[in-house]
Amino acid sequence: MLDYEPGSFHVVRHVRPKLACRGCQDIKQAAAPGRPIDRVMAGAGMLSHVLVSKYCDHTPLYRQAQIYARAGLDLHRSTLTDWVAQAAHLLKPLAEAIGRYVLSAGKVHGDDTPIRALGGKGGKVHTGRLWVYVRDDRPSGDEAPAAVWFQYSPDRKGEHPAKHLRKFSGVLQADAFAGYNALYADDREGGRIIEAGCWSHARRKLWDIHVRQHKLPGTLAHQGLQRIGELYKIEAEIQGRAPDARRRVRRLKTAPLLKELREWMDATLAQVSAKSPMALAIGYSLSNWTALTRFVDDGRIEAHNNAAERALRGVALGRKNYLHLGSDIGGDSAAVIYTLIGSAKLNGIDPQRYLAHVLERIAEHPINRIDDLMPWVVAPQLRAAWQSTPLAEAA
């Protein structure tokens, strides 16, 4: 029988004996144990719970304060806000290390999403952006650990991805956002970045039309969706295979389908009004055709950018609940926490256990050994600890 007992808070009291020597007149006292954050009463477990509740379970801090009050714990929202900010500052070097790891890959998925933040002109709310960069080559048979890196900016200017990716060279799989265009210049300082498109973005434009047409079969939008669906079926067949094997299958099966799709788009474009939604949807694909078809000749590249979109799903859910960030500095804190939680999830680790593990150690951890705290490095230790719990044994 499975039952549930609500979680409880407990106070950890450290007794530090003070001893005096009558002979030498010297006084000694046991050293105080380290804390995640100096002069803060929250332990690693409490801090990780607050962070995961907000950025993983999407519970705003004011609701957390209400939940804690029901348990008899008086924690003001401003106190929780300070804890989040200080924890993010403490964890920032680890998030930066994950960012360096992500950008050391030969291919990165990139995307961004809007998020409201206070601190605009006159104290008004303005729209900032959370940018995400994902390293995940498991679909092409690579065994390197997956990771995600978030960055915040107060606007959506192209200078931000240029700054984030200034040391990156390789393949960037993203949508057709014009702010990325400067990255694809042949003479770019820092090495060349190759553009790879996303069929999910192209498909979504047809899907929106299909929905407005009440999903009637046989329409032009429905025909386009069916043709793109054939591409996805082939991708499902070669999921997890080596790049060379994926390239061979794509050249054999995908390339002919893309040729037929291009011919159908050209013919359809001649039939519809130049300003119609259908013409705009097809125009998106045709204007980005080179980037959209680059995956055929490179087995490392995906047909879509779903890895980045999955990473942003938690942000989309969270912003519906907490409505806006407190400031642009709060956006930087959110980027740090989203980086650690997202990377833990990609490596099959419970985010709360991971953050508690890190917060217990990082304050006194040597900065030149920060990689020892990466999610995939501590994963075996966390899994072993979980296997020894009563719940794991019962399962």
LINQUIFEN-V769081 format. One record per helix or strand of 3 or more residues. SS is the DSSP state (~ for helix, > for strand). FROM is the first residue (numbers start at 1). TO is the last residue. Records with the same first field share a line. If there is no record, write none. Layout:
# LINQUIFEN-V769081
SS: FROM-TO ; FROM-TO
This chain:
# LINQUIFEN-V769081
>: 18-21 ; 26-29 ; 107-117 ; 126-135 ; 147-153 ; 170-173 ; 193-196
~: 44-55 ; 61-70 ; 77-103 ; 121-123 ; 138-140 ; 158-164 ; 178-184 ; 199-212 ; 220-237 ; 243-269 ; 277-287 ; 289-292 ; 294-297 ; 306-322 ; 328-346 ; 351-359 ; 362-364 ; 367-373 ; 375-387 ; 390-394
